[in-house]
């Protein structure tokens, strides 16, 4: 293939990849077909047909793909489907004719080639195929026009008298076979000469007059009385005119009053519609409550206002399902849905309302999915239906399909779609992407409570380092200062959970935090998210039995979430139960085939079992996923240090990559840990300058990570006063951060040796 062809193909592939639902599949499939790359052509074409089932070109290309592979019957089936869309498709007729001839079905092949010529008499390919078989077919549409018929002779203006007179006696005799009478001497009497006279044109017969209507006597009497009454002077004319004017004035007044009231009513409806739309589109608890009040006001004024009948039940469904409002609202929502159906009102908004009621109102998820899938087939551009379907599939655990629909919904800037994408990323443990989606909502609406609190939740899930804790604390401070008054009870509960987690991470308030968390878990035993967050915090504080018990409760409540299963695997890793950790991680791969976290965890489990070959296989697999590429460098470095044949050089290279890539994605604690491990390698190699530099970087990245402080004291020169003061400072900091840490006793000894006596 030439460079130009390669570039052209790359361009087509790029266009199709960036917009797979466009008609870009046509030139790409044709290019693959021309190159004989049938599998790729077929994959692209099938996607195109799915996106554009009404487009005949896609089916024609698919038929050519099958035909070029000698799959004649499949090609014929595809062409028959094409003819349902385009009954007079010339290309389909021609290809069908050629295929039937190849299959030995001469009669059918010839028939389709004739149809081709009937559609286009100049089609050279069809003519050639027929001529090969001795058929010179000329379709009727191409035959020469027939010769015109001669016009009938004009009727003569004059006829003979004989023609006008009765049949002569002689003619009558001749017709009867009798001889002509003879005159004197037996000679035949000569015929009388004929005379031509003009034809007398008969006048048209007179048309019969329509029958005159017969009046009844009573009608005639009434007419006579009316004429007599008209002759009399009018006595009641003035009174009649006054009465008529009065009636007209009353009617006009009623009309004006009605019009005025109707105008006021419509103005009130319009005012509530505008306010309801603004509140509804914010996708907040406070917004849905205000919108519902607007739609209720509209319903009182006009029970057939279709927008109110569609959006009111949607708002109720979200208030109940996502914010815990009273379930008695279900009856009200069902009333709106029934009345909309009675009006035969069918729109995307109404379908979404029905689906949301099914999702949050105790209905059937399967019915909701069918309803929305049907609606999307009918109205594929309806972004609100895409968003609703994505949210339902997300709650079912169908992450891949859910994402596709949510992305379609997000194209129109739908807040619910962006929030759904944030939740999708959170479930897959893609915390950086989750923050990006929630932040987009915040950029549109700074008072959106849900997106703000979800950013705080992602911060605590992401890590227990100082930066993550500070980010969550900043969210809480803003929530309490600006948004608490408009939050739902569930949002307030989430803020309380974040507050408790922050208390757990501060040594002075840790005991209080543990007590508060235990009370929350006891009070809300069906909150899967609360149990998940608690399990992660217990694991980070080495309370592994509590962590295991708590995450298993979360999974009993909701087993569809891969992040819950990954947390259980991480707990088993910490417990050194390598087999259980690996089993959980492999289960995640079945739930989420694109999960790099599951491959990473399997690799860590194999490393724990000292199966370094399998560990390396899975860690290198994890390096291929964007979300785990950075962490896999860190884990591979650890493997190279602890494997059967330690290789500090390979470990150093992987740690250096880990430091850069972990910092770039915001994994500050892990980046600091990588710096710490790299510092030990530099120290062992005697590279003092790199050792000091990487330790400083570790402390800059995460000042709350304790081990670098101790390692600093090991390297510092304590033979002078400055070195001793430096060692005392770093050991004091270590003990503040990790009073029961691995190096606590060493630091205490250093302080005892170098700290000034009090």
QUIWO-V606975 format. One record per residue. N is the residue number from 1. OMEGA is omega in degrees with one decimal (* if undefined). Layout:
N:OMEGA
N:OMEGA
This chain:
1:179.6
2:178.5
3:179.8
4:179.1
5:178.6
6:179.7
7:178.5
8:179.4
9:179.0
10:178.8
11:178.4
12:179.1
13:178.9
14:-179.8
15:-179.8
16:-178.7
17:-178.5
18:179.8
19:-173.1
20:-179.0
21:178.8
22:178.2
23:178.5
24:-179.6
25:-173.8
26:-179.6
27:-179.6
28:178.5
29:178.3
30:178.9
31:177.8
32:-179.5
33:179.7
34:-179.3
35:-178.4
36:178.8
37:-168.6
38:-177.3
39:-179.9
40:178.3
41:-178.1
42:179.7
43:-179.4
44:-176.5
45:178.6
46:176.9
47:179.3
48:179.0
49:178.6
50:-179.5
51:-176.6
52:-177.4
53:-177.5
54:-173.3
55:-177.6
56:-174.2
57:-178.9
58:-179.4
59:177.6
60:178.1
61:179.5
62:177.6
63:177.4
64:178.1
65:178.5
66:-177.3
67:-179.6
68:176.7
69:-179.2
70:173.9
71:-167.8
72:-176.3
73:177.1
74:177.3
75:179.4
76:178.2
77:-179.2
78:179.7
79:175.9
80:174.8
81:178.7
82:-177.6
83:173.5
84:178.6
85:-174.4
86:-169.9
87:-178.1
88:-175.2
89:-176.6
90:-178.2
91:178.9
92:178.4
93:-176.5
94:-177.8
95:176.3
96:178.7
97:-179.2
98:-179.3
99:-179.9
100:177.3
101:178.1
102:-178.6
103:179.1
104:-179.7
105:-170.2
106:-173.8
107:-179.2
108:179.4
109:179.7
110:-179.9
111:-178.8
112:176.4
113:175.1
114:176.8
115:178.1
116:-179.6
117:175.6
118:177.7
119:179.2
120:-177.1
121:-177.6
122:-178.8
123:-173.5
124:-175.8
125:179.4
126:177.8
127:-177.6
128:-179.8
129:180.0
130:179.5
131:176.1
132:-178.0
133:175.4
134:-178.2
135:175.2
136:-170.5
137:175.8
138:-178.0
139:-177.8
140:-177.9
141:-178.8
142:-178.5
143:178.8
144:-177.7
145:-179.3
146:179.3
147:-179.4
148:179.1
149:178.4
150:179.7
151:178.3
152:179.6
153:-179.9
154:178.7
155:-178.3
156:-179.0
157:-177.3
158:176.6
159:-178.8
160:176.4
161:178.4
162:-178.6
163:-178.3
164:-176.0
165:175.3
166:-178.1
167:179.1
168:-178.1
169:-178.8
170:178.9
171:179.6
172:178.8
173:-179.1
174:179.1
175:179.6
176:179.8
177:179.7
178:179.3
179:177.3
180:177.5
181:-176.9
182:179.7
183:-179.3
184:178.8
185:178.3
186:179.8
187:179.5
188:179.4
189:-178.7
190:179.2
191:178.4
192:179.7
193:179.5
194:177.5
195:178.6
196:178.7
197:178.4
198:-180.0
199:176.8
200:-179.9
201:-179.8
202:176.4
203:179.5
204:-179.7
205:-179.6
206:177.5
207:178.9
208:178.1
209:177.2
210:-179.0
211:179.2
212:179.1
213:179.0
214:178.9
215:172.3
216:179.7
217:-179.2
218:179.4
219:179.9
220:178.5
221:179.9
222:179.0
223:178.8
224:179.6
225:-179.9
226:178.3
227:178.8
228:-179.6
229:-179.7
230:-179.9
231:-178.3
232:176.8
233:-178.4
234:179.3
235:-174.6
236:-175.5
237:-177.8
238:-179.9
239:179.9
240:-179.8
241:178.7
242:-179.5
243:179.7
244:178.7
245:179.6
246:179.3
247:179.9
248:178.2
249:178.8
250:179.9
251:179.3
252:179.0
253:178.1
254:179.8
255:-179.6
256:178.9
257:-179.9
258:180.0
259:178.9
260:179.4
261:178.3
262:177.2
263:177.0
264:-179.5
265:-178.9
266:177.7
267:178.0
268:177.2
269:-179.2
270:179.2
271:179.6
272:177.1
273:-179.1
274:179.6
275:-179.7
276:179.6
277:-180.0
278:-178.7
279:-177.2
280:-175.4
281:178.2
282:179.6
283:174.8
284:177.7
285:-179.9
286:179.3
287:179.9
288:177.9
289:179.6
290:179.0
291:179.8
292:177.4
293:177.4
294:-177.8
295:173.6
296:178.5
297:177.9
298:-178.4
299:178.1
300:-178.6
301:-176.1
302:-176.0
303:178.9
304:178.5
305:-165.1
306:-179.5
307:178.1
308:-179.4
309:179.7
310:-172.2
311:179.4
312:178.5
313:176.4
314:-179.7
315:179.3
316:-179.4
317:-179.2
318:179.5
319:179.6
320:-170.9
321:-174.0
322:-176.4
323:172.1
324:178.2
325:-175.0
326:-178.8
327:178.9
328:177.3
329:-178.9
330:-178.0
331:179.5
332:-179.9
333:179.6
334:177.7
335:180.0
336:-179.6
337:179.7
338:-176.5
339:175.3
340:178.9
341:178.3
342:176.8
343:-174.8
344:179.7
345:-177.7
346:179.8
347:176.5
348:-178.9
349:179.9
350:178.0
351:178.6
352:178.7
353:178.1
354:-179.0
355:-179.8
356:174.8
357:177.4
358:-177.9
359:-172.7
360:-175.8
361:177.0
362:179.6
363:-176.8
364:175.3
365:-178.2
366:178.7
367:179.6
368:-179.7
369:178.9
370:-179.7
371:-178.1
372:178.1
373:176.7
374:179.2
375:-179.8
376:175.9
377:-179.1
378:-177.4
379:-173.7
380:-178.0
381:-177.1
382:-174.9
383:-178.9
384:176.4
385:176.6
386:-179.0
387:-178.8
388:179.4
389:177.8
390:-179.5
391:179.4
392:179.0
393:176.8
394:179.4
395:176.8
396:-177.8
397:177.2
398:-167.8
399:-175.3
400:-179.1
401:179.3
402:-178.8
403:-178.4
404:-179.3
405:179.8
406:176.9
407:176.9
408:178.6
409:-176.9
410:179.9
411:179.7
412:-179.7
413:-178.6
414:-178.8
415:-179.1
416:178.4
417:179.0
418:177.1
419:177.7
420:177.7
421:174.8
422:177.9
423:177.3
424:-179.4
425:179.4
426:-179.9
427:179.6
428:-179.7
429:177.2
430:-168.7
431:178.8
432:178.3
433:179.3
434:179.4
435:-179.6
436:179.5
437:179.3
438:180.0
439:176.6
440:176.4
441:179.6
442:178.9
443:178.0
444:-175.7
445:-178.1
446:-179.9
447:177.9
448:-172.0
449:-174.5
450:-178.4
451:178.9
452:-178.4
453:177.5
454:175.2
455:175.7
456:178.1
457:179.4
458:179.7
459:-178.5
460:177.5
461:-174.1
462:-179.4
463:176.9
464:178.1
465:-176.2
466:-177.2
467:179.1
468:179.9
469:178.9
470:178.4
471:177.9
472:-179.9
473:178.2
474:177.0
475:-178.8
476:-179.5
477:179.5
478:177.9
479:-177.4
480:-176.1
481:-169.3
482:-165.3
483:-175.1
484:-175.9
485:-177.8
486:-176.2
487:173.9
488:179.5
489:179.0
490:177.4
491:176.5
492:177.7
493:177.3
494:177.6
495:178.1
496:178.4
497:178.6
498:177.6
499:-179.6
500:179.0
501:179.0
502:176.5
503:178.7
504:-173.7
505:179.4
506:-175.5
507:-176.0
508:-176.4
509:-174.3
510:-179.7
511:177.5
512:179.5
513:178.3
514:179.9
515:-179.5
516:-179.6
517:178.6
518:179.0
519:179.1
520:179.8
521:179.2
522:-177.1
523:-175.6
524:-173.5
525:-179.9
526:-178.7
527:-175.9
528:-178.1
529:177.8
530:179.7
531:179.0
532:-179.6
533:-180.0
534:-179.9
535:-179.8
536:179.2
537:176.7
538:179.8
539:-178.2
540:178.7
541:176.6
542:172.3
543:-165.9
544:178.8
545:176.3
546:-179.8
547:-179.0
548:-179.1
549:-175.7
550:-179.5
551:178.3
552:172.5
553:178.2
554:-179.1
555:175.7
556:178.4
557:-177.5
558:-177.4
559:-175.1
560:-171.2
561:-180.0
562:179.8
563:175.8
564:-178.5
565:177.2
566:178.1
567:176.9
568:178.0
569:179.1
570:178.0
571:177.9
572:174.6
573:-180.0
574:177.5
575:-178.0
576:173.5
577:-170.4
578:-177.1
579:179.5
580:178.5
581:-179.2
582:-179.5
583:179.2
584:-178.7
585:177.5
586:175.1
587:178.3
588:178.6
589:177.2
590:179.6
591:-174.2
592:-174.1
593:-178.5
594:-177.3
595:172.5
596:-179.6
597:-179.1
598:178.0
599:179.2
600:-178.7
601:177.0
602:178.0
603:178.7
604:179.0
605:177.3
606:178.8
607:176.8
608:178.2
609:-178.5
610:174.9
611:-168.8
612:178.5
613:178.3
614:178.6
615:-179.6
616:179.7
617:-177.0
618:178.0
619:175.8
620:174.3
621:178.5
622:179.4
623:179.5
624:178.4
625:-176.0
626:-174.5
627:-177.4
628:-178.8
629:-176.1
630:-177.4
631:-179.5
632:174.2
633:-179.6
634:-178.2
635:177.5
636:176.5
637:177.7
638:179.1
639:-179.0
640:177.6
641:-171.1
642:-178.0
643:-179.0
644:176.6
645:-176.9
646:-178.9
647:-177.6
648:-179.0
649:176.5
650:178.9
651:179.6
652:-179.1
653:-180.0
654:177.9
655:179.2
656:175.2
657:-179.0
658:-178.9
659:-178.1
660:-173.7
661:178.5
662:177.5
663:-177.9
664:-179.1
665:174.9
666:178.6
667:-170.6
668:-178.7
669:-179.5
670:177.2
671:178.3
672:177.8
673:177.8
674:176.2
675:-178.9
676:-180.0
677:179.2
678:177.9
679:179.7
680:177.6
681:178.7
682:-179.1
683:-179.7
684:178.6
685:179.0
686:-179.0
687:-171.1
688:-176.8
689:178.3
690:179.7
691:-178.9
692:-178.3
693:-177.0
694:175.6
695:176.7
696:-179.9
697:178.3
698:-179.4
699:177.0
700:-178.0
701:-177.7
702:-177.5
703:-179.4
704:179.4
705:-167.5
706:-170.5
707:179.9
708:179.1
709:179.6
710:-178.0
711:177.6
712:-178.0
713:179.2
714:-174.5
715:-173.8
716:178.8
717:-177.0
718:179.0
719:178.4
720:-174.7
721:-179.4
722:179.5
723:179.2
724:179.6
725:179.0
726:179.6
727:178.7
728:-178.6
729:-175.8
730:178.7
731:177.6
732:179.6
733:179.4
734:-177.0
735:174.9
736:-175.9
737:-175.8
738:-176.0
739:178.2
740:-175.6
741:-176.1
742:-174.7
743:-176.6
744:-178.2
745:177.7
746:-179.0
747:178.5
748:178.7
749:178.2
750:179.2
751:179.8
752:-177.1
753:-170.2
754:-177.7
755:179.7
756:-179.9
757:179.2
758:*
